[in-house]
């Protein structure tokens, strides 16, 4: 039994049983992948995959039972290598962060700046994507830390920790009628709206608020990027709804912001880690810099906690 056999099985499942894609991922040949799988099956005495001719179509019942064990072995191997590297180089290495645009642009810079001063020899990699893409990058090992508001707490293999709460703001040009008097959903619905796409930055709360009051908003443009939303508001295309942290009065001089927390509720940004992963000292440092409540002891406790203790918003701290 060897690690290449285990990797072949794991990647076969991850690649949807497409051996050509598995071979590309593992930098080998398709016959080589097939041979590794068959040799492991022979050693274990069970068939791991359902076959239709030469094609693999799914996991057998024994295969489904064995897969988590294979995942744990490979994760343990990765942790062992990382632990060794930790003692060789305490202050160097690499750290990959996956985040949505709003988090990368508005929430992370201060923490990243502090981290660079403390660990100048650590190479930082910042990936941007949708909340689900952030989760997928964590699950695949492409990212060490994931930050988003949606999706992260929905994955059993991720530990999602609450970081901070935030609300939305309505943004309009100066002298806009919405600046006069209290804000309401009825008033907002009179104007074309520009906000985030589905699944981004609290969009679900926006949709729920209008639906609860049986009001049909006229959303003329949606985007994943708050800067894009603000640009089109400045062009006069409509009224914007963005995360409050995305409005910067000193930069957005052609816009005005109105707090909309009372209309759309409170959102919770979460930081996620892959369950069972080994965390270097500088990973803990970045986490605590971003969210001071997430001290090392809190993170460690969450990483070993029972999955049943996860709430809809992630772990309670």
ABEGO torsion letter per residue (X at the ends): XBAAAAAAAAAAAAAGGBAAAAAAAAGBBAAAAAAAAAAAAAAAGBBABBBBEABBAEBBAAAAAAAAAAAAAAAAAAAAAAAAAAAABAABEBBBBBBBAAAAAAAAAAAAAAAAAABAABBBBBBBBBAAAAAAAAAAGABABBBBABGAAABAABBBBBABBBBBBBBBBBGBAAABEBBBAAAAAABBBBBBBBGBGGAAAAAAAAAAAGBBBBBABBBABAAAAAAAAAAGAEBBBBBAAABBAAABAABBBBBAAAAAEBBBBBBBBBBGBBBBAAAAAAAAAABAABBAAAAAAAAABBAAABBAAEBBX
